[in-house]
Amino acid sequence: MRLLKLDNDGRYSLESFQKDKIPQRYAILSHTWGQGDDDEVTYKDIVDGTGSNKPGFRKLEFCGKQAKHDDLHYFWVDTCCIDKSKQNELTTAINSMFRWYKNAERCYVYLSDVSVYTRDGSQHVNWESSFRNSRWFTRGWTLQELLAPSIVEFYSRDGVRLGDKKSLENQIGDVTGICADALRGTPLSEFSIEERLIWGKRRKTTEEEDQAYCLLGIFGVYMPLVYAEGRESAMGRLLREVEHCEQHRPHERSNRFWVVPRRSNTLFTGQRELRAKLKDQLLPSAVRSHEQDKSKVFVLHGIGGVGKSEICIKFAEEHRACYWGVFWIDASSTRSAERSFGQIAERSSLGRTGIDDICYWLANSENNWLLIIDNADDPDFDYSCYFPAGARGSIILTSRSPHCEIYGNVGSEEITGLDAKDAVQLLLKSSATGEDTWSLHMADACRIVEVLDRHTLAITQAGAFVKRKFCSLKEYPERFQQHRRTLLEFFPRQAQSTYQNVYTTFDVSARFLAESRQQKHLRALQLLKILGFMHFNQVSESIFTRAAKHISKVLAANRDGESFAQLYSWHMERVPSAILPKAILGGLDTFVFCEARDTLASLSLVKISGAEHEMSMHPLVHVWVRDRMQDSPAALRAEWERAAVILALSTEESSSYQNYFPSLDIHITACLGACPTEIMATPPSNTGYAHLFYRLGYTQIFNNSSPRSVRDAFYGYINNFSLSERNAVQCKRIIASYLIEENNTLAAVMLEEVVRFETSILPDDNYDRLASQHELARALIEVGENARAIELLEEVVQIQSSTLPKDHRDRLISQHVLARVLIEVGENARAIELLEEVVQIQSSTLPKDHRDRLISQHVLARAIMNVGENARAIELLEEVVQIRSSTVPKNDRERLRSQHELARALIEVGENIRAIELLEEVVQIRSSTLPKDHRERLTSQHELARVLIVVGENARAIELLEEVVQIRSSTLPKNDRERLASQYLLARALMEVGENVRAIELLEEVVQIRSSTLPKDYRERLTSQHELARALIVVGENVRAIELLEEVVRIEASTLPKNDRERLASQHLLARAVE
């Protein structure tokens, strides 16, 4: 082998090496030859020191400089390192060339027809099109130059690096049709002869015989060159040599038949553990514990588009050399299966083409084979008729039906999607995002993956959409919410799914149900549509059981809709008779319902779990169900009515509602959020809709759930109608109740109107009137009108105390809310008296983990903590936290509130480390689930900062408080109590780190506002004066400090005992200032 070397004087010289003396590190050039015979620098040119004026010299210079840059002393260029005048040397070089490229440290691909510059010399980056169309991809010899080296780097004719074989894998795969495994270095012997011939089929060479000779290294064979023999002779000799070598290789390592419809997606990512499990269970070399006279069957099941087929193709490609034959059956229909078996017969030259004939042929083979049976989705079909007998086979069956697990004698696996890391990687690869910029796009990619719930095909489609420049990664989530259906029906070229896009793959199951004549399939389809208007997770069978129980009750009562709280005949007309037949009175036809539910489960459209047989759907299946009805507004409206009626019927049962209503919350929220817009335009005089909204809204009020979706469903519906309109009053109360936490001012205005109207027409003890007063009081508390709220609640509590039993829930709730507002105004003793009665009653009537009981204990703890009974408060709160930690998720709102309150109590008794631990978890969760300006998020940050100051972590405290102060300054009025508290605490932290000027500036504003809004003896006013004085002393302004402290000491002397800690501190500080 001769190698080039760039001497110190810039001249090129050649050195010859025997086979065992070839340097281990050298570079090698891959390029396309010029059009003329004299364009390239030859061996003679190098020897004579000429050729620098030839066009090809530029490539030589490039290779030399790049090798030097990579610290490689030698490089090889085919035009000038072979003396082509010697036939023996040429033959040896061509037979050795694959090895030379394979052993090279780096291979530089010089693309003479690709540039990164425009004609005027300005740089641009749109080189991908010319890269894909480069002549280099069409030449015969460049095939081995692509596959043999481990490192292949691509350069434009300007010498600019475009990428390498790894980073450009997708583009190279698309252009060449070569699978990723071959590009990644999998031994070429593991690919079939037929596939390797296909790689070189469309490539061209100058000499026709070279179409065979350029494949010598690809097949690992050697033969003499005869340039006069012609292409057919040369190819014939090549194939005979290949066949001869194949016959002398170990038989079990040779793949003879490859009947697979396509190569794996070049973007394939993840599922490593599953592929390892398949390898362990299916490879012929693996040790088995099952009976040896049976084929090994592994089942993959899951919803469409999660990558079941892709996993099979990938496994087949990775282990093809272990199987004499790899065969693919499309089992989506009997006709397609027959066609697939026929293709196997044709490729294997069998005279017989029937399914039984092929199975018999494989059963009697002495070779190991792999059979992939794809799309075995019909739950009523016996797919074992496609299983050949014998012990030499491995079978992978893919299905949407979990029932197919029964076929898996060596295992089965449900495919639910990619893990988060692999999902993000797939998105970034499919969007053609440069790997060097992945870190910049990671947050956007994670959001998209979360939106698509790690569904493989959906992620690939999203990436293709971004790659086509329709939007950026950052814009995709918002675009998805606006144009979900368009995006999920987008067909990316690189996805290569059997069904092309996400919605099409789900439509296969819907068509199966719709076109079937079996009643159970039609019932399943109706159930599927209803589920589309509930939440996708945990739809309990009890919803339908309860609804069915009350169909007969409503029909028997012959209601006319006069009572607003009741359903009547209008609703019964909308009961989905296919799954809740009205003829069966008094309960659910369990067989009919379960048959429909199980049919959906058999197609992986739902998953059934738990003792309550709860149905859950993949989020994309859920949105597809609803989106497929968008083309028919009438159908959309009808199915929404059915779902809403079932939910409303299920709330008619009064017993055990306290345990049932919370489980219904997410489904009512989802249903109301999906309410068709034309229903919103129907006035409340249509009592059918008004009654529906009332029933569902009442349940939401009980649950105290998030208001947004309910507001959207109610507010536009009711707010434009006057109170004289039938049913409008009660509807308006419902929507206003939901608005309290989101827009308390608007809620208060609406409830004022309702209360005025009801006060003028209803007696004092009327249930609706009391309910409206109660809700108005809640709204007034939120806007800070505590005095009016107390007045209203005292009236409500007084009337309920004389009309309702002690343990009635409404009476207890009113006492609870009154106690809450009394705490706000400092009347802790009265609040404790009310709450102790509530807690005592609830402790004897409700289970320990009941929500109402836990909330009352929580608020009682707050009140007794305010009067200094911290030990008792901690005892109550620890029980609440313990129960909630074991019954609700970490991000549950009430759980976080109780952790926050427990932390506050622990701070008071000096258990700061435990408090910090609790608050850090609260802050972390709220930071990831709530907007930056949410009150509870800011409150927990404030409280964490307070305890951090106590333990000396002032830098962390300042960081937290500066964000809190900034947000509250832009969202709250200057005199807001919480805004002032944060400014005060930030000032204290700043003083601890010596930033006294900033601290004084903050405290002066706090003192000024509190002096004009709070009474002189108010604790917060005195505390801020004290702290400002302390800061003034530090900067030498003792006169101002004395003035402030004298007032504080005088007031505290008349209001606090002599031994009070704060009184003593003020006296001590005043003494310091006087000194």
Solvent accessible surface area in square Angstrom, and as a share of the most:
residue,aa,sasa,rsa
1,M,33,0.15
2,R,42,0.16
3,L,0,0.00
4,L,0,0.00
5,K,68,0.29
6,L,51,0.25
7,D,50,0.26
8,N,168,0.86
9,D,102,0.53
10,G,47,0.45
11,R,148,0.54
12,Y,33,0.13
13,S,38,0.24
14,L,40,0.20
15,E,62,0.28
16,S,85,0.55
17,F,38,0.16
18,Q,136,0.60
19,K,150,0.64
20,D,120,0.62
21,K,138,0.59
22,I,41,0.21
23,P,30,0.19
24,Q,166,0.74
25,R,112,0.41
26,Y,4,0.01
27,A,0,0.00
28,I,0,0.00
29,L,0,0.00
30,S,0,0.00
31,H,12,0.05
32,T,16,0.09
33,W,106,0.37
34,G,31,0.30
35,Q,153,0.68
36,G,34,0.33
37,D,141,0.73
38,D,111,0.57
39,D,38,0.20
40,E,7,0.03
41,V,2,0.01
42,T,53,0.31
43,Y,55,0.21
44,K,138,0.58
45,D,16,0.08
46,I,19,0.10
47,V,95,0.55
48,D,76,0.39
49,G,47,0.45
50,T,76,0.44
51,G,6,0.06
52,S,78,0.51
53,N,140,0.72
54,K,46,0.20
55,P,94,0.59
56,G,6,0.05
57,F,36,0.15
58,R,130,0.47
59,K,17,0.07
60,L,3,0.01
61,E,65,0.29
62,F,23,0.10
63,C,0,0.00
64,G,2,0.02
65,K,132,0.56
66,Q,31,0.14
67,A,1,0.01
68,K,151,0.64
69,H,147,0.66
70,D,32,0.16
71,D,92,0.47
72,L,5,0.03
73,H,125,0.56
74,Y,38,0.14
75,F,2,0.01
76,W,1,0.00
77,V,5,0.03
78,D,18,0.09
79,T,7,0.04
80,C,0,0.00
81,C,3,0.02
82,I,6,0.03
83,D,17,0.09
84,K,85,0.36
85,S,99,0.64
86,K,112,0.47
87,Q,96,0.42
88,N,122,0.62
89,E,39,0.17
90,L,27,0.13
91,T,27,0.16
92,T,76,0.44
93,A,3,0.02
94,I,11,0.06
95,N,25,0.13
96,S,10,0.06
97,M,13,0.06
98,F,38,0.16
99,R,77,0.28
100,W,22,0.08
101,Y,1,0.00
102,K,119,0.50
103,N,81,0.41
104,A,6,0.04
105,E,60,0.27
106,R,62,0.23
107,C,0,0.00
108,Y,0,0.00
109,V,0,0.00
110,Y,9,0.03
111,L,2,0.01
112,S,56,0.36
113,D,60,0.31
114,V,0,0.00
115,S,18,0.11
116,V,3,0.02
117,Y,81,0.31
118,T,58,0.34
119,R,258,0.94
120,D,121,0.63
121,G,49,0.47
122,S,60,0.39
123,Q,115,0.51
124,H,57,0.25
125,V,124,0.71
126,N,118,0.60
127,W,44,0.15
128,E,53,0.24
129,S,67,0.43
130,S,43,0.28
131,F,0,0.00
132,R,64,0.23
133,N,117,0.60
134,S,2,0.01
135,R,80,0.29
136,W,3,0.01
137,F,13,0.06
138,T,62,0.36
139,R,44,0.16
140,G,1,0.01
141,W,57,0.20
142,T,2,0.01
143,L,0,0.00
144,Q,3,0.01
145,E,6,0.03
146,L,0,0.00
147,L,11,0.06
148,A,9,0.07
149,P,2,0.01
150,S,93,0.60
151,I,65,0.33
152,V,0,0.00
153,E,12,0.05
154,F,0,0.00
155,Y,6,0.02
156,S,0,0.00
157,R,93,0.34
158,D,49,0.25
159,G,33,0.31
160,V,47,0.27
161,R,115,0.42
162,L,19,0.09
163,G,7,0.06
164,D,34,0.17
165,K,13,0.05
166,K,152,0.65
167,S,62,0.40
168,L,8,0.04
169,E,14,0.06
170,N,27,0.14
171,Q,23,0.10
172,I,0,0.00
173,G,0,0.00
174,D,64,0.33
175,V,45,0.26
176,T,15,0.09
177,G,31,0.29
178,I,1,0.00
179,C,1,0.00
180,A,2,0.01
181,D,11,0.06
182,A,1,0.01
183,L,4,0.02
184,R,122,0.45
185,G,53,0.51
186,T,32,0.18
187,P,79,0.50
188,L,24,0.12
189,S,58,0.38
190,E,29,0.13
191,F,2,0.01
192,S,5,0.03
193,I,53,0.27
194,E,83,0.37
195,E,25,0.11
196,R,6,0.02
197,L,49,0.25
198,I,95,0.48
199,W,13,0.04
200,G,14,0.13
201,K,160,0.68
202,R,188,0.69
203,R,16,0.06
204,K,128,0.54
205,T,20,0.12
206,T,121,0.71
207,E,83,0.37
208,E,91,0.41
209,E,7,0.03
210,D,12,0.06
211,Q,50,0.22
212,A,0,0.00
213,Y,1,0.01
214,C,5,0.03
215,L,5,0.03
216,L,3,0.02
217,G,15,0.14
218,I,2,0.01
219,F,5,0.02
220,G,45,0.43
221,V,3,0.02
222,Y,139,0.53
223,M,15,0.07
224,P,86,0.54
225,L,14,0.07
226,V,69,0.40
227,Y,70,0.27
228,A,101,0.78
229,E,40,0.18
230,G,17,0.17
231,R,97,0.35
232,E,143,0.64
233,S,50,0.32
234,A,0,0.00
235,M,28,0.12
236,G,21,0.20
237,R,52,0.19
238,L,0,0.00
239,L,67,0.33
240,R,152,0.56
241,E,55,0.25
242,V,5,0.03
243,E,97,0.43
244,H,96,0.43
245,C,33,0.20
246,E,34,0.15
247,Q,127,0.56
248,H,133,0.59
249,R,79,0.29
250,P,84,0.53
251,H,115,0.52
252,E,97,0.44
253,R,114,0.42
254,S,22,0.14
255,N,14,0.07
256,R,170,0.62
257,F,22,0.09
258,W,29,0.10
259,V,11,0.06
260,V,20,0.12
261,P,91,0.57
262,R,58,0.21
263,R,44,0.16
264,S,1,0.01
265,N,12,0.06
266,T,6,0.03
267,L,3,0.01
268,F,22,0.09
269,T,11,0.06
270,G,3,0.03
271,Q,34,0.15
272,R,135,0.49
273,E,156,0.70
274,L,12,0.06
275,R,42,0.15
276,A,59,0.46
277,K,86,0.36
278,L,0,0.00
279,K,98,0.42
280,D,83,0.43
281,Q,49,0.22
282,L,0,0.00
283,L,14,0.07
284,P,44,0.28
285,S,101,0.65
286,A,27,0.21
287,V,144,0.83
288,R,37,0.14
289,S,125,0.80
290,H,44,0.20
291,E,106,0.48
292,Q,114,0.51
293,D,98,0.51
294,K,107,0.45
295,S,8,0.05
296,K,17,0.07
297,V,6,0.03
298,F,1,0.00
299,V,0,0.00
300,L,0,0.00
301,H,9,0.04
302,G,3,0.03
303,I,20,0.10
304,G,4,0.03
305,G,17,0.16
306,V,2,0.01
307,G,16,0.16
308,K,20,0.09
309,S,21,0.14
310,E,21,0.10
311,I,1,0.01
312,C,0,0.00
313,I,1,0.00
314,K,5,0.02
315,F,0,0.00
316,A,0,0.00
317,E,3,0.01
318,E,45,0.20
319,H,25,0.11
320,R,0,0.00
321,A,3,0.03
322,C,24,0.14
323,Y,0,0.00
324,W,18,0.06
325,G,0,0.00
326,V,0,0.00
327,F,0,0.00
328,W,23,0.08
329,I,0,0.00
330,D,42,0.22
331,A,4,0.03
332,S,59,0.38
333,S,57,0.37
334,T,76,0.44
335,R,182,0.66
336,S,7,0.05
337,A,0,0.00
338,E,98,0.44
339,R,138,0.50
340,S,9,0.06
341,F,0,0.00
342,G,21,0.20
343,Q,90,0.40
344,I,0,0.00
345,A,0,0.00
346,E,135,0.61
347,R,109,0.40
348,S,16,0.10
349,S,100,0.65
350,L,35,0.18
351,G,77,0.74
352,R,122,0.45
353,T,83,0.48
354,G,34,0.32
355,I,38,0.19
356,D,113,0.58
357,D,44,0.23
358,I,0,0.00
359,C,15,0.09
360,Y,143,0.54
361,W,48,0.17
362,L,1,0.00
363,A,27,0.21
364,N,92,0.47
365,S,17,0.11
366,E,149,0.67
367,N,24,0.12
368,N,20,0.10
369,W,1,0.00
370,L,0,0.00
371,L,0,0.00
372,I,0,0.00
373,I,0,0.00
374,D,3,0.02
375,N,17,0.09
376,A,0,0.00
377,D,20,0.10
378,D,48,0.25
379,P,36,0.23
380,D,83,0.43
381,F,63,0.26
382,D,87,0.45
383,Y,7,0.02
384,S,46,0.29
385,C,69,0.41
386,Y,7,0.03
387,F,43,0.18
388,P,4,0.02
389,A,72,0.56
390,G,23,0.22
391,A,44,0.34
392,R,103,0.38
393,G,0,0.00
394,S,1,0.01
395,I,0,0.00
396,I,0,0.00
397,L,0,0.00
398,T,0,0.00
399,S,0,0.00
400,R,7,0.03
401,S,0,0.00
402,P,42,0.26
403,H,97,0.43
404,C,7,0.04
405,E,77,0.34
406,I,146,0.74
407,Y,36,0.14
408,G,19,0.18
409,N,67,0.34
410,V,22,0.13
411,G,24,0.23
412,S,39,0.25
413,E,55,0.24
414,E,71,0.32
415,I,6,0.03
416,T,81,0.47
417,G,15,0.15
418,L,7,0.03
419,D,83,0.43
420,A,58,0.45
421,K,163,0.69
422,D,7,0.03
423,A,0,0.00
424,V,11,0.06
425,Q,54,0.24
426,L,5,0.03
427,L,0,0.00
428,L,1,0.00
429,K,39,0.16
430,S,0,0.00
431,S,8,0.05
432,A,52,0.40
433,T,23,0.14
434,G,39,0.37
435,E,97,0.43
436,D,129,0.67
437,T,43,0.25
438,W,44,0.15
439,S,90,0.58
440,L,139,0.69
441,H,61,0.27
442,M,76,0.34
443,A,63,0.49
444,D,17,0.09
445,A,0,0.00
446,C,60,0.36
447,R,108,0.40
448,I,0,0.00
449,V,6,0.04
450,E,138,0.62
451,V,45,0.26
452,L,0,0.00
453,D,53,0.27
454,R,100,0.36
455,H,0,0.00
456,T,24,0.14
457,L,11,0.06
458,A,0,0.00
459,I,0,0.00
460,T,6,0.03
461,Q,1,0.00
462,A,0,0.00
463,G,0,0.00
464,A,3,0.02
465,F,20,0.08
466,V,16,0.09
467,K,56,0.24
468,R,111,0.41
469,K,173,0.73
470,F,89,0.37
471,C,11,0.07
472,S,49,0.32
473,L,8,0.04
474,K,141,0.60
475,E,89,0.40
476,Y,1,0.00
477,P,21,0.13
478,E,112,0.50
479,R,71,0.26
480,F,9,0.04
481,Q,121,0.54
482,Q,110,0.49
483,H,94,0.42
484,R,54,0.20
485,R,69,0.25
486,T,87,0.50
487,L,3,0.01
488,L,1,0.00
489,E,74,0.33
490,F,34,0.14
491,F,98,0.41
492,P,1,0.01
493,R,195,0.71
494,Q,26,0.11
495,A,6,0.05
496,Q,57,0.25
497,S,30,0.19
498,T,79,0.46
499,Y,37,0.14
500,Q,87,0.39
501,N,16,0.08
502,V,0,0.00
503,Y,6,0.02
504,T,44,0.26
505,T,1,0.01
506,F,0,0.00
507,D,37,0.19
508,V,32,0.19
509,S,3,0.02
510,A,0,0.00
511,R,114,0.42
512,F,62,0.26
513,L,0,0.00
514,A,53,0.41
515,E,132,0.59
516,S,22,0.14
517,R,232,0.85
518,Q,85,0.38
519,Q,107,0.48
520,K,48,0.20
521,H,2,0.01
522,L,70,0.35
523,R,49,0.18
524,A,0,0.00
525,L,20,0.10
526,Q,35,0.16
527,L,0,0.00
528,L,1,0.01
529,K,51,0.22
530,I,0,0.00
531,L,0,0.00
532,G,0,0.00
533,F,0,0.00
534,M,0,0.00
535,H,48,0.21
536,F,66,0.28
537,N,59,0.30
538,Q,93,0.42
539,V,3,0.02
540,S,12,0.08
541,E,29,0.13
542,S,29,0.19
543,I,3,0.01
544,F,0,0.00
545,T,58,0.34
546,R,37,0.13
547,A,0,0.00
548,A,4,0.03
549,K,105,0.45
550,H,9,0.04
551,I,4,0.02
552,S,21,0.13
553,K,95,0.40
554,V,2,0.01
555,L,76,0.38
556,A,90,0.69
557,A,56,0.43
558,N,130,0.67
559,R,38,0.14
560,D,108,0.56
561,G,3,0.03
562,E,126,0.57
563,S,52,0.34
564,F,15,0.06
565,A,40,0.31
566,Q,71,0.32
567,L,0,0.00
568,Y,22,0.09
569,S,58,0.38
570,W,41,0.15
571,H,0,0.00
572,M,5,0.02
573,E,127,0.57
574,R,60,0.22
575,V,7,0.04
576,P,1,0.01
577,S,64,0.41
578,A,36,0.28
579,I,0,0.00
580,L,2,0.01
581,P,32,0.20
582,K,65,0.28
583,A,95,0.73
584,I,74,0.37
585,L,117,0.58
586,G,50,0.48
587,G,21,0.21
588,L,24,0.12
589,D,36,0.18
590,T,76,0.44
591,F,143,0.60
592,V,19,0.11
593,F,0,0.00
594,C,26,0.16
595,E,46,0.21
596,A,0,0.00
597,R,18,0.06
598,D,55,0.28
599,T,11,0.06
600,L,0,0.00
601,A,9,0.07
602,S,3,0.02
603,L,4,0.02
604,S,14,0.09
605,L,4,0.02
606,V,7,0.04
607,K,100,0.42
608,I,52,0.27
609,S,57,0.37
610,G,55,0.53
611,A,103,0.79
612,E,92,0.41
613,H,85,0.38
614,E,39,0.18
615,M,1,0.00
616,S,23,0.15
617,M,14,0.06
618,H,28,0.13
619,P,27,0.17
620,L,3,0.02
621,V,0,0.00
622,H,11,0.05
623,V,25,0.14
624,W,1,0.00
625,V,1,0.01
626,R,40,0.15
627,D,6,0.03
628,R,76,0.28
629,M,10,0.04
630,Q,81,0.36
631,D,109,0.56
632,S,48,0.31
633,P,87,0.55
634,A,79,0.61
635,A,40,0.31
636,L,21,0.11
637,R,73,0.27
638,A,35,0.27
639,E,13,0.06
640,W,0,0.00
641,E,14,0.06
642,R,62,0.22
643,A,0,0.00
644,A,0,0.00
645,V,0,0.00
646,I,0,0.00
647,L,0,0.00
648,A,0,0.00
649,L,0,0.00
650,S,0,0.00
651,T,3,0.02
652,E,25,0.11
653,E,27,0.12
654,S,88,0.57
655,S,66,0.43
656,S,64,0.42
657,Y,62,0.24
658,Q,45,0.20
659,N,107,0.55
660,Y,15,0.06
661,F,5,0.02
662,P,59,0.37
663,S,65,0.42
664,L,1,0.00
665,D,27,0.14
666,I,69,0.35
667,H,1,0.01
668,I,0,0.00
669,T,37,0.22
670,A,21,0.17
671,C,0,0.00
672,L,2,0.01
673,G,50,0.48
674,A,17,0.13
675,C,17,0.10
676,P,8,0.05
677,T,115,0.67
678,E,65,0.29
679,I,0,0.00
680,M,35,0.16
681,A,83,0.64
682,T,21,0.12
683,P,55,0.35
684,P,0,0.00
685,S,59,0.38
686,N,50,0.25
687,T,16,0.09
688,G,0,0.00
689,Y,2,0.01
690,A,0,0.00
691,H,0,0.00
692,L,0,0.00
693,F,1,0.00
694,Y,17,0.06
695,R,29,0.10
696,L,0,0.00
697,G,0,0.00
698,Y,80,0.30
699,T,0,0.00
700,Q,0,0.00
701,I,53,0.27
702,F,20,0.08
703,N,6,0.03
704,N,62,0.32
705,S,23,0.15
706,S,71,0.46
707,P,20,0.13
708,R,138,0.50
709,S,23,0.15
710,V,0,0.00
711,R,56,0.20
712,D,79,0.41
713,A,2,0.02
714,F,0,0.00
715,Y,61,0.23
716,G,45,0.43
717,Y,0,0.00
718,I,0,0.00
719,N,48,0.24
720,N,130,0.67
721,F,46,0.19
722,S,69,0.45
723,L,19,0.09
724,S,100,0.64
725,E,52,0.23
726,R,109,0.40
727,N,22,0.11
728,A,0,0.00
729,V,20,0.12
730,Q,38,0.17
731,C,0,0.00
732,K,9,0.04
733,R,14,0.05
734,I,3,0.01
735,I,0,0.00
736,A,0,0.00
737,S,7,0.04
738,Y,11,0.04
739,L,2,0.01
740,I,2,0.01
741,E,71,0.32
742,E,60,0.27
743,N,65,0.33
744,N,42,0.21
745,T,85,0.49
746,L,50,0.25
747,A,0,0.00
748,A,10,0.08
749,V,93,0.53
750,M,7,0.03
751,L,0,0.00
752,E,38,0.17
753,E,62,0.28
754,V,0,0.00
755,V,17,0.10
756,R,155,0.57
757,F,63,0.26
758,E,4,0.02
759,T,63,0.36
760,S,87,0.56
761,I,105,0.53
762,L,47,0.23
763,P,82,0.51
764,D,80,0.41
765,D,81,0.42
766,N,43,0.22
767,Y,120,0.45
768,D,35,0.18
769,R,24,0.09
770,L,12,0.06
771,A,26,0.20
772,S,0,0.00
773,Q,5,0.02
774,H,18,0.08
775,E,15,0.07
776,L,1,0.01
777,A,0,0.00
778,R,43,0.16
779,A,0,0.00
780,L,3,0.01
781,I,20,0.10
782,E,58,0.26
783,V,54,0.31
784,G,51,0.49
785,E,78,0.35
786,N,33,0.17
787,A,81,0.63
788,R,99,0.36
789,A,0,0.00
790,I,21,0.11
791,E,121,0.54
792,L,27,0.13
793,L,0,0.00
794,E,62,0.28
795,E,63,0.28
796,V,0,0.00
797,V,18,0.11
798,Q,132,0.59
799,I,27,0.14
800,Q,13,0.06
801,S,47,0.30
802,S,95,0.61
803,T,77,0.45
804,L,49,0.24
805,P,81,0.51
806,K,127,0.54
807,D,78,0.41
808,H,66,0.30
809,R,47,0.17
810,D,37,0.19
811,R,24,0.09
812,L,9,0.05
813,I,52,0.26
814,S,1,0.01
815,Q,5,0.02
816,H,21,0.09
817,V,8,0.04
818,L,4,0.02
819,A,0,0.00
820,R,75,0.27
821,V,0,0.00
822,L,0,0.00
823,I,10,0.05
824,E,71,0.32
825,V,63,0.36
826,G,49,0.47
827,E,70,0.31
828,N,21,0.11
829,A,79,0.61
830,R,98,0.36
831,A,0,0.00
832,I,23,0.12
833,E,126,0.56
834,L,31,0.15
835,L,0,0.00
836,E,66,0.30
837,E,56,0.25
838,V,0,0.00
839,V,19,0.11
840,Q,135,0.60
841,I,22,0.11
842,Q,10,0.05
843,S,48,0.31
844,S,93,0.60
845,T,75,0.43
846,L,26,0.13
847,P,71,0.45
848,K,127,0.54
849,D,78,0.40
850,H,14,0.06
851,R,73,0.27
852,D,20,0.10
853,R,26,0.10
854,L,6,0.03
855,I,39,0.20
856,S,2,0.01
857,Q,6,0.03
858,H,19,0.09
859,V,8,0.04
860,L,4,0.02
861,A,0,0.00
862,R,56,0.20
863,A,0,0.00
864,I,0,0.00
865,M,12,0.05
866,N,69,0.35
867,V,70,0.40
868,G,50,0.48
869,E,79,0.35
870,N,27,0.14
871,A,80,0.62
872,R,91,0.33
873,A,0,0.00
874,I,20,0.10
875,E,123,0.55
876,L,29,0.15
877,L,0,0.00
878,E,64,0.29
879,E,56,0.25
880,V,0,0.00
881,V,18,0.10
882,Q,131,0.58
883,I,23,0.12
884,R,7,0.03
885,S,49,0.31
886,S,92,0.60
887,T,76,0.44
888,V,47,0.27
889,P,90,0.56
890,K,127,0.54
891,N,85,0.44
892,D,40,0.21
893,R,89,0.32
894,E,22,0.10
895,R,23,0.08
896,L,6,0.03
897,R,65,0.24
898,S,0,0.00
899,Q,4,0.02
900,H,15,0.07
901,E,11,0.05
902,L,4,0.02
903,A,0,0.00
904,R,66,0.24
905,A,0,0.00
906,L,0,0.00
907,I,18,0.09
908,E,95,0.42
909,V,67,0.38
910,G,48,0.46
911,E,73,0.33
912,N,25,0.13
913,I,130,0.66
914,R,101,0.37
915,A,0,0.00
916,I,17,0.09
917,E,121,0.54
918,L,29,0.14
919,L,0,0.00
920,E,64,0.29
921,E,52,0.23
922,V,0,0.00
923,V,18,0.10
924,Q,127,0.57
925,I,21,0.11
926,R,6,0.02
927,S,44,0.29
928,S,93,0.60
929,T,73,0.42
930,L,46,0.23
931,P,83,0.52
932,K,128,0.54
933,D,79,0.41
934,H,50,0.23
935,R,143,0.52
936,E,26,0.12
937,R,25,0.09
938,L,6,0.03
939,T,43,0.25
940,S,0,0.00
941,Q,5,0.02
942,H,24,0.11
943,E,12,0.05
944,L,4,0.02
945,A,0,0.00
946,R,59,0.22
947,V,0,0.00
948,L,0,0.00
949,I,13,0.07
950,V,82,0.47
951,V,55,0.31
952,G,48,0.46
953,E,71,0.32
954,N,22,0.11
955,A,80,0.62
956,R,98,0.36
957,A,0,0.00
958,I,22,0.11
959,E,128,0.57
960,L,29,0.14
961,L,0,0.00
962,E,64,0.29
963,E,55,0.24
964,V,0,0.00
965,V,18,0.10
966,Q,132,0.59
967,I,21,0.11
968,R,6,0.02
969,S,46,0.30
970,S,91,0.59
971,T,77,0.45
972,L,55,0.27
973,P,84,0.53
974,K,129,0.55
975,N,87,0.44
976,D,36,0.19
977,R,131,0.48
978,E,48,0.22
979,R,24,0.09
980,L,6,0.03
981,A,32,0.24
982,S,0,0.00
983,Q,5,0.02
984,Y,29,0.11
985,L,5,0.02
986,L,4,0.02
987,A,0,0.00
988,R,68,0.25
989,A,0,0.00
990,L,0,0.00
991,M,19,0.08
992,E,90,0.41
993,V,70,0.40
994,G,50,0.48
995,E,72,0.32
996,N,21,0.11
997,V,116,0.67
998,R,101,0.37
999,A,0,0.00
1000,I,19,0.10
1001,E,123,0.55
1002,L,29,0.14
1003,L,0,0.00
1004,E,60,0.27
1005,E,53,0.24
1006,V,0,0.00
1007,V,17,0.10
1008,Q,130,0.58
1009,I,22,0.11
1010,R,10,0.04
1011,S,42,0.27
1012,S,91,0.59
1013,T,74,0.43
1014,L,45,0.22
1015,P,78,0.49
1016,K,125,0.53
1017,D,79,0.41
1018,Y,85,0.32
1019,R,165,0.60
1020,E,45,0.20
1021,R,23,0.09
1022,L,12,0.06
1023,T,46,0.27
1024,S,0,0.00
1025,Q,4,0.02
1026,H,32,0.14
1027,E,13,0.06
1028,L,4,0.02
1029,A,0,0.00
1030,R,67,0.24
1031,A,0,0.00
1032,L,0,0.00
1033,I,21,0.11
1034,V,85,0.49
1035,V,61,0.35
1036,G,54,0.52
1037,E,72,0.32
1038,N,46,0.24
1039,V,121,0.70
1040,R,95,0.35
1041,A,0,0.00
1042,I,42,0.21
1043,E,123,0.55
1044,L,30,0.15
1045,L,0,0.00
1046,E,86,0.39
1047,E,39,0.17
1048,V,1,0.00
1049,V,24,0.14
1050,R,152,0.55
1051,I,20,0.10
1052,E,9,0.04
1053,A,46,0.36
1054,S,92,0.59
1055,T,75,0.43
1056,L,55,0.28
1057,P,85,0.54
1058,K,163,0.69
1059,N,122,0.62
1060,D,37,0.19
1061,R,199,0.72
1062,E,58,0.26
1063,R,29,0.11
1064,L,88,0.44
1065,A,45,0.35
1066,S,1,0.01
1067,Q,70,0.31
1068,H,121,0.54
1069,L,7,0.03
1070,L,31,0.15
1071,A,54,0.42
1072,R,105,0.38
1073,A,3,0.02
1074,V,100,0.58
1075,E,173,0.78
